Amino acid sequence: MQTRPPTKVATANMQASAMLKLTPESAPVILQPAKEKDGAERDLVGSVVRLLRSYYVDTVSKEKETEMARGAVRGMLESLDDPDTRFLEPAERKLIVDAGNGRFHGIGAIFALRREKVDKLDETKLVVVTPMPGSPAEKAGILPGDSVAFVDNKWIITHDPFKEPQFESMLKAMRNRDVDALAYQKAYEAAFKKLKDGMSIMDALESVTSKATGDLTIKVERAGEDKPIEIKLKCRDTFVDPIITKQTDRGVAYLRVTQFSRSAPASFAAAMKRAQSAQAKALILDLRNNPGGLLDSAAAIASSITGGGVIASIQTKNARKLLKEPVSKRLTIPVVVLINEGTASVAELVAGTLKESKAAVLFGSKTFGDGLLQTPLILKDGSAAVLTSGKMRTAKGVDFNGKGISPDREVKSGGIENDIQRDEAVKYLLAKLGKA
C-alpha cells in the first residue's frame, strides 16, 4: 500500500502564529488557579502524564512534561480550526510585546490566514494584511492582499496535492481502468514530491517574521498578475512610530496612524495640538495599511473626533455590549479618512464609526474585513493562549467581518511615489474650505 507524508496545512503547526494578529485587541487576562475540582478533561491529561511516569521506558523529565503540556494546549486550540485562536510560546509572546512597542522583525509585514475555494479546491493562503512603514516589505513593493506562495523556492502547502482535481480524476480513471498503472504511478509520485518538498504555512510564516538579518526570496501571487512575482529582501528589524505627521498644507493637517498601540492616543493628542497651533482648518486621517491594535486605543482616538458616546458594539459569548467613551468636544473641522485593503481590525472600526457619525468622509478602497476580537490569556509559565473572544461592530451595529468597510469616494492608489488618494483628499478639503 502506498503511503504519503502528512499534509502540513495551516492547522498542523501553530509555530510563529503570533504574527497573525500582532497586538490582540483586548488587554491581556492573567489566569488564576482554578477553584473547582479537576474535570474529566483535565484528569485525562493528568492520567496520561502519570502513565508515562510509570510505564514509559525512559525517564520523562520536568522539561519534557512542560513541553507535552504545551503541546496538549496547542492541540486543543488547533482543534477549534480558528487561525486567530492559538497558543504562543514565551518567545512568540514576545513578538506581541515588540509589535505593541512598534518593533517588527523579518520582512516587517503583518499576515493573516485566508481560506479560499480555488477550482473547487479549498486552500488556506498566507496573505499580507499590510507591510509596515519603512520595512523591507514596503520598500520591496509588497502590497496588501499579496499571497505568499514560495519562500526560498519552497512551495507553501496551501492544500493537499492528493485532493487536486487532476489527481482525483486520475484516481477515478485508475479505478475504472481507463488509464494504466504507470500513468497513475507518475501522477502519484508527482503529488508525493510536491507535498514532501513543500513548507507548512506556519514554517513559512516563521521564516518571514522572525529573522533579524539575512536574505530571503519570496514569490507572491497578486490579483491581476498571471504568474507569481519574485521578490528578494534583506531581513531586519523595523521600528515604527504610531503617529506620523506632515507639515500642514494650506490649512490641511495630515496625521497617519500606523497602528493603535498603547502610546497612540497620547501621540495623536500631541499631534492634534500641534496642528491646531499651526491653525489647521481641516484634517486628513490616514488609516491605510493600519493592521489594527488595541481596541481601547482605537476608541480613544475615535472619540476625540466624534465627541465620545458609543464607539462600537461588541458581541461576546453571552452578551452584546456597547463600548462608550465619555462625552467630549466634537472636532468641528472637516475630516477625510484614507482607507485601503490594508486597513484592518480596529482601524476598520474607527473608519466605520467616523463614517456613521458623519464626523468624516472616507476616501480610498474597501478595507480588509477583520471584525474578530482577540484576548490573550497569560499562562503561568509565561506562554499565552490567544482566543477569539468577540465580534466587533460599528457604533450602529454594522458587521464588517469578511466584508470590509466601503469608502464614500473610491479613489485608486497611485503608489508610494504618486499618492493620488491623499491629493484627492486635499482637493476635497480645500474646496470645503473655499480654497480650491
C-alpha beads as a LAMMPS data file, in Angstrom:
LAMMPS data file: protein, C-alpha beads

436 atoms
435 bonds

1 atom types
1 bond types

-500.0 500.0 xlo xhi
-500.0 500.0 ylo yhi
-500.0 500.0 zlo zhi

Masses

1 110.0

Atoms # bond

1 1 1 0.000 0.000 0.000
2 1 1 1.345 3.407 -0.945
3 1 1 1.847 5.907 1.856
4 1 1 2.352 9.633 1.734
5 1 1 3.694 12.243 4.167
6 1 1 1.209 14.026 6.430
7 1 1 -0.258 17.128 4.855
8 1 1 1.321 20.162 6.531
9 1 1 -1.615 22.518 6.218
10 1 1 -2.362 25.609 8.299
11 1 1 -3.635 23.848 11.397
12 1 1 -0.805 21.330 11.531
13 1 1 1.640 23.553 13.363
14 1 1 0.889 26.848 15.056
15 1 1 4.529 27.961 15.373
16 1 1 5.069 31.723 14.912
17 1 1 1.348 32.413 14.666
18 1 1 1.822 35.412 16.937
19 1 1 2.365 37.386 13.760
20 1 1 -1.162 36.743 12.515
21 1 1 -2.730 39.230 14.902
22 1 1 0.188 41.158 16.390
23 1 1 -1.400 43.190 19.145
24 1 1 -4.612 41.421 20.242
25 1 1 -7.408 43.974 20.515
26 1 1 -8.225 43.265 24.185
27 1 1 -5.948 43.709 27.191
28 1 1 -4.289 40.510 28.500
29 1 1 -6.073 38.397 31.113
30 1 1 -3.889 36.630 33.689
31 1 1 -5.428 33.281 34.571
32 1 1 -5.977 32.496 38.229
33 1 1 -5.719 28.960 39.673
34 1 1 -8.981 27.059 39.223
35 1 1 -11.130 26.747 42.360
36 1 1 -13.314 23.909 41.111
37 1 1 -12.260 20.255 41.167
38 1 1 -10.494 18.846 38.157
39 1 1 -12.916 17.901 35.421
40 1 1 -12.787 14.753 33.341
41 1 1 -10.926 16.532 30.536
42 1 1 -8.150 17.767 32.793
43 1 1 -7.949 14.382 34.538
44 1 1 -7.479 12.759 31.116
45 1 1 -4.297 14.764 30.527
46 1 1 -3.112 14.086 34.080
47 1 1 -3.741 10.358 33.676
48 1 1 -1.589 10.211 30.546
49 1 1 1.251 12.013 32.344
50 1 1 1.019 9.596 35.292
51 1 1 1.063 6.609 32.938
52 1 1 4.134 7.954 31.183
53 1 1 5.898 8.396 34.506
54 1 1 5.134 4.798 35.465
55 1 1 5.392 2.851 32.208
56 1 1 7.364 4.827 29.618
57 1 1 10.697 3.133 29.007
58 1 1 12.739 6.323 29.509
59 1 1 12.603 8.915 32.281
60 1 1 10.254 11.780 31.480
61 1 1 11.911 14.982 32.708
62 1 1 10.078 18.011 34.070
63 1 1 11.126 19.928 30.981
64 1 1 9.588 17.214 28.794
65 1 1 6.375 17.303 30.835
66 1 1 6.180 21.066 30.280
67 1 1 6.720 20.528 26.555
68 1 1 3.951 17.908 26.493
69 1 1 1.579 20.171 28.391
70 1 1 2.160 22.976 25.894
71 1 1 1.631 20.527 23.065
72 1 1 -1.692 19.463 24.598
73 1 1 -2.846 23.081 24.876
74 1 1 -1.716 23.792 21.319
75 1 1 -3.632 20.769 20.077
76 1 1 -6.803 21.814 21.905
77 1 1 -6.718 25.275 20.350
78 1 1 -5.889 23.909 16.886
79 1 1 -8.931 21.636 17.053
80 1 1 -11.139 24.767 17.005
81 1 1 -9.972 25.357 13.399
82 1 1 -9.669 29.106 14.055
83 1 1 -6.304 30.553 12.916
84 1 1 -6.677 33.546 15.250
85 1 1 -7.083 31.289 18.301
86 1 1 -3.649 29.898 19.000
87 1 1 -1.003 29.007 21.563
88 1 1 2.112 31.155 21.940
89 1 1 5.390 30.019 23.379
90 1 1 7.060 32.635 25.642
91 1 1 9.374 33.644 22.771
92 1 1 6.392 34.003 20.428
93 1 1 4.514 36.048 23.002
94 1 1 7.462 38.459 22.975
95 1 1 6.609 39.229 19.339
96 1 1 3.310 40.687 20.547
97 1 1 5.109 42.844 23.105
98 1 1 7.630 44.012 20.493
99 1 1 4.886 44.835 17.982
100 1 1 2.962 46.768 20.603
101 1 1 6.088 48.862 21.070
102 1 1 6.469 49.386 17.322
103 1 1 9.236 46.841 16.660
104 1 1 8.736 44.320 13.835
105 1 1 11.085 41.528 12.770
106 1 1 11.846 39.789 9.487
107 1 1 10.400 41.486 6.413
108 1 1 8.197 43.760 8.566
109 1 1 4.714 42.753 7.420
110 1 1 1.504 41.645 9.104
111 1 1 -0.097 38.442 7.831
112 1 1 -3.383 36.587 8.072
113 1 1 -4.572 33.159 7.005
114 1 1 -7.369 33.311 4.460
115 1 1 -9.393 30.318 3.290
116 1 1 -10.438 30.377 -0.353
117 1 1 -12.013 27.987 -2.825
118 1 1 -9.892 27.777 -5.981
119 1 1 -11.096 25.482 -8.794
120 1 1 -13.315 23.594 -6.311
121 1 1 -10.290 23.098 -4.044
122 1 1 -10.229 24.509 -0.508
123 1 1 -6.984 26.418 0.018
124 1 1 -5.543 28.211 3.047
125 1 1 -3.272 31.061 1.962
126 1 1 -0.745 33.240 3.775
127 1 1 -1.950 36.739 2.898
128 1 1 -0.253 40.074 3.566
129 1 1 -2.531 42.359 5.587
130 1 1 -0.074 45.238 5.347
131 1 1 3.644 45.995 5.078
132 1 1 4.725 48.294 7.900
133 1 1 6.105 51.771 7.064
134 1 1 9.821 51.742 6.228
135 1 1 10.031 47.941 6.339
136 1 1 11.865 45.712 3.842
137 1 1 8.426 44.525 2.691
138 1 1 7.235 48.065 1.886
139 1 1 10.477 49.027 0.166
140 1 1 10.360 45.853 -1.960
141 1 1 6.880 46.739 -3.198
142 1 1 4.867 44.079 -1.349
143 1 1 1.188 45.075 -1.299
144 1 1 -1.792 44.356 0.967
145 1 1 -3.593 41.311 -0.386
146 1 1 -0.465 39.665 -1.811
147 1 1 -0.440 35.928 -1.134
148 1 1 2.962 34.384 -0.348
149 1 1 3.291 31.225 -2.480
150 1 1 7.020 30.351 -2.157
151 1 1 9.762 31.051 0.387
152 1 1 13.318 30.433 -0.832
153 1 1 11.912 28.349 -3.725
154 1 1 9.882 26.119 -1.400
155 1 1 6.175 25.875 -2.183
156 1 1 3.974 26.805 0.779
157 1 1 1.495 23.988 1.286
158 1 1 -1.892 25.639 0.879
159 1 1 -3.750 22.375 0.195
160 1 1 -3.339 18.613 -0.113
161 1 1 -1.975 17.845 -3.610
162 1 1 -3.744 14.472 -3.465
163 1 1 -7.045 16.373 -3.477
164 1 1 -6.295 18.384 -6.579
165 1 1 -8.955 17.842 -9.284
166 1 1 -6.448 16.409 -11.778
167 1 1 -5.179 13.810 -9.301
168 1 1 -8.684 12.832 -8.204
169 1 1 -9.622 12.430 -11.888
170 1 1 -6.577 10.231 -12.373
171 1 1 -7.521 8.160 -9.318
172 1 1 -11.060 7.702 -10.612
173 1 1 -9.749 6.715 -14.047
174 1 1 -7.382 4.225 -12.423
175 1 1 -10.246 2.605 -10.511
176 1 1 -12.266 2.402 -13.734
177 1 1 -9.187 1.014 -15.524
178 1 1 -9.266 3.902 -18.009
179 1 1 -5.535 4.589 -17.506
180 1 1 -2.639 2.236 -16.972
181 1 1 -0.854 1.806 -13.644
182 1 1 2.297 3.535 -14.899
183 1 1 0.459 6.811 -15.657
184 1 1 -1.177 6.725 -12.230
185 1 1 2.151 5.975 -10.558
186 1 1 3.737 9.029 -12.209
187 1 1 0.879 11.264 -11.055
188 1 1 1.145 9.821 -7.549
189 1 1 4.891 10.401 -7.358
190 1 1 4.500 14.000 -8.575
191 1 1 1.901 14.768 -5.866
192 1 1 4.025 12.969 -3.260
193 1 1 7.107 15.006 -4.172
194 1 1 5.176 18.285 -4.167
195 1 1 3.966 17.566 -0.653
196 1 1 7.261 16.205 0.691
197 1 1 9.290 19.138 -0.654
198 1 1 6.782 21.764 0.487
199 1 1 6.824 24.019 3.536
200 1 1 3.999 24.373 6.055
201 1 1 2.309 27.760 6.257
202 1 1 3.462 28.250 9.828
203 1 1 7.078 27.415 8.974
204 1 1 6.850 29.933 6.129
205 1 1 5.380 32.493 8.494
206 1 1 8.246 31.949 10.913
207 1 1 10.740 32.490 8.073
208 1 1 9.325 35.870 7.065
209 1 1 8.662 37.226 10.560
210 1 1 11.446 36.063 12.887
211 1 1 14.766 36.667 11.144
212 1 1 16.671 39.718 12.372
213 1 1 19.173 39.514 9.490
214 1 1 19.741 37.576 6.293
215 1 1 18.463 37.370 2.740
216 1 1 15.097 35.952 1.758
217 1 1 13.474 35.312 -1.615
218 1 1 9.714 35.010 -1.797
219 1 1 7.189 34.671 -4.588
220 1 1 3.812 36.330 -4.187
221 1 1 0.563 35.878 -6.058
222 1 1 -1.117 39.201 -6.847
223 1 1 -4.518 39.978 -8.272
224 1 1 -4.249 40.788 -11.965
225 1 1 -0.897 39.007 -12.406
226 1 1 -0.725 35.702 -14.312
227 1 1 2.442 34.434 -12.630
228 1 1 3.894 34.725 -9.095
229 1 1 6.180 37.741 -8.626
230 1 1 9.666 37.014 -7.278
231 1 1 10.881 39.450 -4.608
232 1 1 14.266 39.482 -2.891
233 1 1 14.526 41.012 0.565
234 1 1 17.048 41.619 3.334
235 1 1 15.520 40.897 6.744
236 1 1 15.995 43.389 9.566
237 1 1 14.140 44.898 12.497
238 1 1 11.765 47.736 11.647
239 1 1 10.810 50.415 14.170
240 1 1 7.521 52.233 13.566
241 1 1 6.110 55.321 15.301
242 1 1 2.345 55.039 15.940
243 1 1 1.705 58.545 14.565
244 1 1 3.364 60.095 11.514
245 1 1 2.650 63.737 10.683
246 1 1 3.377 66.019 7.759
247 1 1 3.542 69.792 7.683
248 1 1 0.179 71.483 7.357
249 1 1 -0.580 72.216 3.703
250 1 1 -2.722 75.333 3.141
251 1 1 -4.606 74.684 6.356
252 1 1 -4.934 70.894 5.851
253 1 1 -3.215 68.823 8.545
254 1 1 -2.081 65.248 7.823
255 1 1 -1.862 62.544 10.527
256 1 1 -1.133 58.914 9.762
257 1 1 -1.916 56.298 12.423
258 1 1 0.310 53.300 11.670
259 1 1 -1.125 51.150 14.482
260 1 1 -3.315 51.612 17.546
261 1 1 -0.644 50.871 20.142
262 1 1 -0.756 51.833 23.814
263 1 1 1.078 55.068 23.129
264 1 1 -1.021 56.022 20.074
265 1 1 -3.726 58.083 21.878
266 1 1 -1.171 60.317 23.641
267 1 1 0.853 60.727 20.423
268 1 1 -2.332 61.524 18.490
269 1 1 -3.418 64.144 21.053
270 1 1 0.010 65.808 20.901
271 1 1 -0.054 65.820 17.083
272 1 1 -3.534 67.342 17.034
273 1 1 -2.409 70.033 19.462
274 1 1 0.473 70.934 17.147
275 1 1 -1.891 71.017 14.154
276 1 1 -4.247 73.348 15.980
277 1 1 -1.323 75.593 16.912
278 1 1 -0.484 75.736 13.192
279 1 1 -4.086 76.870 12.626
280 1 1 -5.179 73.745 10.749
281 1 1 -8.659 74.151 9.277
282 1 1 -9.103 70.541 8.052
283 1 1 -7.643 67.096 8.754
284 1 1 -6.580 64.042 6.738
285 1 1 -6.547 60.969 8.992
286 1 1 -4.588 58.255 7.166
287 1 1 -5.522 54.712 8.220
288 1 1 -4.155 52.999 5.116
289 1 1 -2.116 49.879 5.858
290 1 1 -3.025 50.121 9.540
291 1 1 -3.348 46.497 10.794
292 1 1 -5.259 47.463 13.947
293 1 1 -4.108 47.184 17.540
294 1 1 -5.761 47.781 20.895
295 1 1 -9.497 48.414 20.968
296 1 1 -9.180 50.899 23.842
297 1 1 -6.599 52.967 21.943
298 1 1 -8.776 52.995 18.834
299 1 1 -11.819 54.060 20.861
300 1 1 -9.915 56.916 22.474
301 1 1 -8.763 58.313 19.114
302 1 1 -12.175 57.894 17.501
303 1 1 -13.783 59.628 20.483
304 1 1 -11.517 62.675 20.126
305 1 1 -13.071 63.212 16.694
306 1 1 -16.701 62.147 17.258
307 1 1 -17.052 63.718 20.693
308 1 1 -17.498 60.454 22.585
309 1 1 -20.579 58.359 23.127
310 1 1 -20.970 54.924 21.540
311 1 1 -17.856 53.926 19.589
312 1 1 -18.523 50.237 18.959
313 1 1 -20.818 47.306 19.604
314 1 1 -19.128 44.116 20.847
315 1 1 -20.790 40.697 20.642
316 1 1 -19.245 38.313 23.195
317 1 1 -20.153 34.749 24.144
318 1 1 -23.069 35.692 26.369
319 1 1 -23.881 39.328 25.703
320 1 1 -23.832 42.263 23.362
321 1 1 -22.359 45.393 24.915
322 1 1 -21.737 48.923 23.761
323 1 1 -18.276 50.420 24.002
324 1 1 -18.736 54.005 25.161
325 1 1 -16.334 56.879 25.679
326 1 1 -17.041 59.937 27.873
327 1 1 -18.806 62.757 26.039
328 1 1 -16.297 65.389 24.959
329 1 1 -15.975 68.241 22.494
330 1 1 -16.525 67.083 18.926
331 1 1 -13.939 68.013 16.293
332 1 1 -15.603 70.677 14.160
333 1 1 -13.202 70.881 11.212
334 1 1 -13.752 68.782 8.035
335 1 1 -12.069 65.356 8.163
336 1 1 -11.182 62.881 5.413
337 1 1 -10.143 59.353 6.418
338 1 1 -7.952 57.435 3.952
339 1 1 -8.549 53.664 3.864
340 1 1 -7.446 50.724 1.723
341 1 1 -7.330 46.929 1.715
342 1 1 -4.540 47.104 4.337
343 1 1 -6.837 48.877 6.818
344 1 1 -7.784 46.080 9.216
345 1 1 -9.372 45.217 12.552
346 1 1 -9.912 48.181 14.906
347 1 1 -8.696 50.552 12.166
348 1 1 -11.754 49.471 10.171
349 1 1 -13.906 50.002 13.234
350 1 1 -12.645 53.578 13.607
351 1 1 -13.272 54.312 9.920
352 1 1 -16.778 52.844 10.050
353 1 1 -17.762 54.696 13.213
354 1 1 -16.434 58.049 11.907
355 1 1 -18.396 57.485 8.718
356 1 1 -21.627 56.640 10.578
357 1 1 -21.344 59.632 12.892
358 1 1 -20.753 61.904 9.871
359 1 1 -17.554 63.050 11.558
360 1 1 -15.545 62.167 8.444
361 1 1 -15.728 61.183 4.785
362 1 1 -13.891 58.035 3.673
363 1 1 -11.613 58.116 0.613
364 1 1 -9.756 55.167 -0.929
365 1 1 -10.710 51.499 -1.338
366 1 1 -12.566 48.834 0.647
367 1 1 -10.886 47.679 3.871
368 1 1 -9.543 44.214 4.766
369 1 1 -12.583 42.810 6.603
370 1 1 -11.373 41.597 10.029
371 1 1 -14.009 42.158 12.698
372 1 1 -12.928 39.484 15.188
373 1 1 -11.715 40.403 18.671
374 1 1 -8.822 38.533 20.325
375 1 1 -7.918 38.308 24.016
376 1 1 -4.562 36.901 25.220
377 1 1 -4.715 34.658 28.297
378 1 1 -1.341 34.733 30.069
379 1 1 -0.431 31.299 31.434
380 1 1 1.677 30.520 34.479
381 1 1 4.823 29.548 32.549
382 1 1 4.910 32.770 30.512
383 1 1 3.215 31.310 27.473
384 1 1 -0.191 32.510 26.312
385 1 1 -3.407 31.309 24.727
386 1 1 -4.906 33.889 22.377
387 1 1 -8.639 33.361 21.953
388 1 1 -11.212 34.831 19.618
389 1 1 -13.401 36.363 22.316
390 1 1 -15.848 38.543 20.425
391 1 1 -17.036 40.183 17.240
392 1 1 -16.665 43.891 16.617
393 1 1 -19.392 46.008 15.076
394 1 1 -19.521 49.709 14.314
395 1 1 -21.425 52.066 16.620
396 1 1 -24.627 51.326 14.679
397 1 1 -24.005 47.594 14.659
398 1 1 -22.621 47.112 11.133
399 1 1 -20.794 43.791 10.754
400 1 1 -17.652 44.299 8.629
401 1 1 -16.006 40.920 9.227
402 1 1 -15.266 39.299 5.881
403 1 1 -16.881 42.272 4.121
404 1 1 -14.800 45.339 4.901
405 1 1 -15.834 48.993 5.051
406 1 1 -16.527 50.739 1.733
407 1 1 -15.310 54.313 1.124
408 1 1 -17.668 57.202 0.433
409 1 1 -15.467 58.075 -2.522
410 1 1 -13.469 55.350 -4.240
411 1 1 -10.026 56.553 -5.291
412 1 1 -7.449 54.213 -6.809
413 1 1 -3.942 54.161 -5.377
414 1 1 -1.155 55.750 -7.383
415 1 1 1.591 54.059 -5.355
416 1 1 4.159 55.467 -2.949
417 1 1 5.628 57.967 -5.427
418 1 1 2.248 59.343 -6.558
419 1 1 -0.216 59.500 -3.667
420 1 1 -3.392 60.178 -5.647
421 1 1 -5.641 59.340 -2.704
422 1 1 -4.014 61.940 -0.466
423 1 1 -4.032 64.521 -3.273
424 1 1 -7.756 63.969 -3.875
425 1 1 -8.408 64.348 -0.143
426 1 1 -6.535 67.675 -0.102
427 1 1 -8.541 68.941 -3.105
428 1 1 -11.812 67.941 -1.457
429 1 1 -10.954 69.635 1.837
430 1 1 -9.695 72.824 0.179
431 1 1 -12.942 73.008 -1.749
432 1 1 -14.839 72.597 1.529
433 1 1 -12.800 75.463 2.934
434 1 1 -13.435 77.585 -0.156
435 1 1 -9.744 77.479 -1.191
436 1 1 -9.927 75.346 -4.313

Bonds

1 1 1 2
2 1 2 3
3 1 3 4
4 1 4 5
5 1 5 6
6 1 6 7
7 1 7 8
8 1 8 9
9 1 9 10
10 1 10 11
11 1 11 12
12 1 12 13
13 1 13 14
14 1 14 15
15 1 15 16
16 1 16 17
17 1 17 18
18 1 18 19
19 1 19 20
20 1 20 21
21 1 21 22
22 1 22 23
23 1 23 24
24 1 24 25
25 1 25 26
26 1 26 27
27 1 27 28
28 1 28 29
29 1 29 30
30 1 30 31
31 1 31 32
32 1 32 33
33 1 33 34
34 1 34 35
35 1 35 36
36 1 36 37
37 1 37 38
38 1 38 39
39 1 39 40
40 1 40 41
41 1 41 42
42 1 42 43
43 1 43 44
44 1 44 45
45 1 45 46
46 1 46 47
47 1 47 48
48 1 48 49
49 1 49 50
50 1 50 51
51 1 51 52
52 1 52 53
53 1 53 54
54 1 54 55
55 1 55 56
56 1 56 57
57 1 57 58
58 1 58 59
59 1 59 60
60 1 60 61
61 1 61 62
62 1 62 63
63 1 63 64
64 1 64 65
65 1 65 66
66 1 66 67
67 1 67 68
68 1 68 69
69 1 69 70
70 1 70 71
71 1 71 72
72 1 72 73
73 1 73 74
74 1 74 75
75 1 75 76
76 1 76 77
77 1 77 78
78 1 78 79
79 1 79 80
80 1 80 81
81 1 81 82
82 1 82 83
83 1 83 84
84 1 84 85
85 1 85 86
86 1 86 87
87 1 87 88
88 1 88 89
89 1 89 90
90 1 90 91
91 1 91 92
92 1 92 93
93 1 93 94
94 1 94 95
95 1 95 96
96 1 96 97
97 1 97 98
98 1 98 99
99 1 99 100
100 1 100 101
101 1 101 102
102 1 102 103
103 1 103 104
104 1 104 105
105 1 105 106
106 1 106 107
107 1 107 108
108 1 108 109
109 1 109 110
110 1 110 111
111 1 111 112
112 1 112 113
113 1 113 114
114 1 114 115
115 1 115 116
116 1 116 117
117 1 117 118
118 1 118 119
119 1 119 120
120 1 120 121
121 1 121 122
122 1 122 123
123 1 123 124
124 1 124 125
125 1 125 126
126 1 126 127
127 1 127 128
128 1 128 129
129 1 129 130
130 1 130 131
131 1 131 132
132 1 132 133
133 1 133 134
134 1 134 135
135 1 135 136
136 1 136 137
137 1 137 138
138 1 138 139
139 1 139 140
140 1 140 141
141 1 141 142
142 1 142 143
143 1 143 144
144 1 144 145
145 1 145 146
146 1 146 147
147 1 147 148
148 1 148 149
149 1 149 150
150 1 150 151
151 1 151 152
152 1 152 153
153 1 153 154
154 1 154 155
155 1 155 156
156 1 156 157
157 1 157 158
158 1 158 159
159 1 159 160
160 1 160 161
161 1 161 162
162 1 162 163
163 1 163 164
164 1 164 165
165 1 165 166
166 1 166 167
167 1 167 168
168 1 168 169
169 1 169 170
170 1 170 171
171 1 171 172
172 1 172 173
173 1 173 174
174 1 174 175
175 1 175 176
176 1 176 177
177 1 177 178
178 1 178 179
179 1 179 180
180 1 180 181
181 1 181 182
182 1 182 183
183 1 183 184
184 1 184 185
185 1 185 186
186 1 186 187
187 1 187 188
188 1 188 189
189 1 189 190
190 1 190 191
191 1 191 192
192 1 192 193
193 1 193 194
194 1 194 195
195 1 195 196
196 1 196 197
197 1 197 198
198 1 198 199
199 1 199 200
200 1 200 201
201 1 201 202
202 1 202 203
203 1 203 204
204 1 204 205
205 1 205 206
206 1 206 207
207 1 207 208
208 1 208 209
209 1 209 210
210 1 210 211
211 1 211 212
212 1 212 213
213 1 213 214
214 1 214 215
215 1 215 216
216 1 216 217
217 1 217 218
218 1 218 219
219 1 219 220
220 1 220 221
221 1 221 222
222 1 222 223
223 1 223 224
224 1 224 225
225 1 225 226
226 1 226 227
227 1 227 228
228 1 228 229
229 1 229 230
230 1 230 231
231 1 231 232
232 1 232 233
233 1 233 234
234 1 234 235
235 1 235 236
236 1 236 237
237 1 237 238
238 1 238 239
239 1 239 240
240 1 240 241
241 1 241 242
242 1 242 243
243 1 243 244
244 1 244 245
245 1 245 246
246 1 246 247
247 1 247 248
248 1 248 249
249 1 249 250
250 1 250 251
251 1 251 252
252 1 252 253
253 1 253 254
254 1 254 255
255 1 255 256
256 1 256 257
257 1 257 258
258 1 258 259
259 1 259 260
260 1 260 261
261 1 261 262
262 1 262 263
263 1 263 264
264 1 264 265
265 1 265 266
266 1 266 267
267 1 267 268
268 1 268 269
269 1 269 270
270 1 270 271
271 1 271 272
272 1 272 273
273 1 273 274
274 1 274 275
275 1 275 276
276 1 276 277
277 1 277 278
278 1 278 279
279 1 279 280
280 1 280 281
281 1 281 282
282 1 282 283
283 1 283 284
284 1 284 285
285 1 285 286
286 1 286 287
287 1 287 288
288 1 288 289
289 1 289 290
290 1 290 291
291 1 291 292
292 1 292 293
293 1 293 294
294 1 294 295
295 1 295 296
296 1 296 297
297 1 297 298
298 1 298 299
299 1 299 300
300 1 300 301
301 1 301 302
302 1 302 303
303 1 303 304
304 1 304 305
305 1 305 306
306 1 306 307
307 1 307 308
308 1 308 309
309 1 309 310
310 1 310 311
311 1 311 312
312 1 312 313
313 1 313 314
314 1 314 315
315 1 315 316
316 1 316 317
317 1 317 318
318 1 318 319
319 1 319 320
320 1 320 321
321 1 321 322
322 1 322 323
323 1 323 324
324 1 324 325
325 1 325 326
326 1 326 327
327 1 327 328
328 1 328 329
329 1 329 330
330 1 330 331
331 1 331 332
332 1 332 333
333 1 333 334
334 1 334 335
335 1 335 336
336 1 336 337
337 1 337 338
338 1 338 339
339 1 339 340
340 1 340 341
341 1 341 342
342 1 342 343
343 1 343 344
344 1 344 345
345 1 345 346
346 1 346 347
347 1 347 348
348 1 348 349
349 1 349 350
350 1 350 351
351 1 351 352
352 1 352 353
353 1 353 354
354 1 354 355
355 1 355 356
356 1 356 357
357 1 357 358
358 1 358 359
359 1 359 360
360 1 360 361
361 1 361 362
362 1 362 363
363 1 363 364
364 1 364 365
365 1 365 366
366 1 366 367
367 1 367 368
368 1 368 369
369 1 369 370
370 1 370 371
371 1 371 372
372 1 372 373
373 1 373 374
374 1 374 375
375 1 375 376
376 1 376 377
377 1 377 378
378 1 378 379
379 1 379 380
380 1 380 381
381 1 381 382
382 1 382 383
383 1 383 384
384 1 384 385
385 1 385 386
386 1 386 387
387 1 387 388
388 1 388 389
389 1 389 390
390 1 390 391
391 1 391 392
392 1 392 393
393 1 393 394
394 1 394 395
395 1 395 396
396 1 396 397
397 1 397 398
398 1 398 399
399 1 399 400
400 1 400 401
401 1 401 402
402 1 402 403
403 1 403 404
404 1 404 405
405 1 405 406
406 1 406 407
407 1 407 408
408 1 408 409
409 1 409 410
410 1 410 411
411 1 411 412
412 1 412 413
413 1 413 414
414 1 414 415
415 1 415 416
416 1 416 417
417 1 417 418
418 1 418 419
419 1 419 420
420 1 420 421
421 1 421 422
422 1 422 423
423 1 423 424
424 1 424 425
425 1 425 426
426 1 426 427
427 1 427 428
428 1 428 429
429 1 429 430
430 1 430 431
431 1 431 432
432 1 432 433
433 1 433 434
434 1 434 435
435 1 435 436
